[in-house]
Amino acid sequence: MTGYIIAAIVIMLIVLVLALFTISKGYAYKHTVDALPEQNEHNGDADNAHF
């Protein structure tokens, strides 16, 4: 019976460590945003007419 409790505690600790590691990596990730393409409002190009 104690073997099951020890195994459960070990599994819980492994899951906890992996969860904390994943959260830490997520917060450390540097998010970047691509620059918007430069648009000329009066270029007369119908392909670039986005509303």
Phi, psi and omega per residue, in radians:
M1 nan -0.730 3.135
T2 -1.171 -0.471 3.099
G3 -1.103 -0.687 3.116
Y4 -1.165 -0.680 3.137
I5 -1.165 -0.756 3.119
I6 -1.125 -0.731 3.110
A7 -1.100 -0.709 3.128
A8 -1.135 -0.719 3.132
I9 -1.149 -0.714 3.118
V10 -1.106 -0.773 3.126
I11 -1.105 -0.731 3.123
M12 -1.095 -0.703 3.122
L13 -1.160 -0.686 3.101
I14 -1.101 -0.784 3.126
V15 -1.107 -0.718 3.123
L16 -1.093 -0.798 3.141
V17 -1.107 -0.754 3.126
L18 -1.138 -0.674 3.110
A19 -1.133 -0.782 3.122
L20 -1.128 -0.669 3.100
F21 -1.107 -0.763 3.140
T22 -1.130 -0.751 3.116
I23 -1.111 -0.731 3.128
S24 -1.085 -0.754 3.112
K25 -1.134 -0.642 3.135
G26 -1.146 -0.727 3.119
Y27 -1.245 -0.477 -3.121
A28 -1.422 -0.218 -3.093
Y29 -1.183 2.281 3.140
K30 -1.611 1.950 3.137
H31 -1.430 2.440 3.103
T32 -2.200 2.663 3.112
V33 -2.139 2.262 3.101
D34 -1.209 2.514 3.108
A35 -1.214 2.530 3.096
L36 -1.241 2.480 3.095
P37 -1.166 2.514 -3.129
E38 -1.265 2.195 -3.105
Q39 -2.093 2.404 3.057
N40 -1.710 2.156 -3.064
E41 -1.208 -0.423 -3.049
H42 -2.043 0.700 -3.112
N43 -1.552 -0.217 3.072
G44 1.301 0.166 -3.122
D45 -1.549 2.072 -3.090
A46 -1.231 -0.446 -3.130
D47 -1.206 -0.466 -3.111
N48 -1.712 0.247 -3.111
A49 -1.486 1.423 3.116
H50 -1.760 2.407 -3.130
F51 -1.895 nan nan
